[in-house]
């Protein structure tokens, strides 16, 4: 109902490059360039200007991006209402989530949903939270299960609504023979001098790691930086350090390691939410999927694994 080239322009505004825009939308870079060039020509207004080897929006382009938000939201809402009223024989749902949420929340929920709707066409995308949100904005996903940004300065993204799914508590991951392995709980301050394992700076997990120790009033000694929970668990099992691990990550049964809950007034946790484009719950399929995700989350992570 709305010129798709507007969506391409808006995606470019957030992605920053033709290549990134093409990747998000599933187009070729040449197709994106053609769309933007033709949009400028049809409007008779320069929307992009070249600076060296890069493109940026002109003031007119920035204004078009800002002023088209309400129009696109209205078109999206009309489309959802039409789909909700239709007798489509093969409904489609596209869900993106980070790895542990995929296995512990999304898969149980969509499995139940497929039992309710045997003709459901399902697409799952495992990706980091920022990537999921970018795909959601580009209309490549209907639901994105993510951990929101921790920054207090980050304003809520007006393009999305968030539905809380779970507060994923973090435990300390210790080698089975560690002096605190048989404890019911442990305070982070007791383990400050241990070699710690965490993610690289600039990631959500690293920010959560730092926030946990800030709340505890101590500074950890970081020895290793890893990306995967399995890598962290393998290092812990080898006695090379200890780490924090969310309860959605089922690693303790695979490695000779022990989860110990953290004691203290401020327990570290990461907030897991389902993000949808504004008005998305008007579509019954999306609304039902969200209900099933809310049901799946608590039963998968109430207690340490």
ABEGO torsion letter per residue (X at the ends): XBBAAAAAAAAAAAAGBAAAAAAAAGBBAAAAAAAAAAAAAAAGBBABBBBEABBBBBAAAAAAAAAAAAAAAAAAAAAAAAAAABABABBBBBBBBBAAAAAAAAAAAAAAAAAABAABBBBBBBBBAAAAAAAAAAGABABBBBBBBABAABBBBAABBBBBABBBBBBBBBBAABAAAABABBBAAAAAABBBBBBBBGBAAAAAAAAAAAAAGBBBBBABBBABAAAAAAAAAAGAEBBBBBAABBAAAABBBBBBBBBEABBBBBBBBBBBBBGAAABAAAAAAAAAAAAAAAAAAABBX
